[in-house]
């Protein structure tokens, strides 16, 4: 894979583990979780306000 060889080249070894991928995945997951929480908060607050 192209990304595997790019990681290897960055570290000087083809079999080197590229830490950037898991770091980026974790950042995306955290961002999506934050967005999901904000959407749910907005949704539930809108429902509570309409029923009151």
Phi, psi and omega in degrees: 000148182294320182292326178296315181291326178296320178294318179298318179295324181293330182258357177088355178226141180289331182269007181292144179278132182264111184286341183297323183296305179297328178294317179292321178297316179297321179294319179294317179299318180295320179295315179296320179296319178297317178296317180298317179296317180296318178296317179295317178301315180295318181297311183291324179293324176294321178292318181294317181295322181290327183277344183283000000 
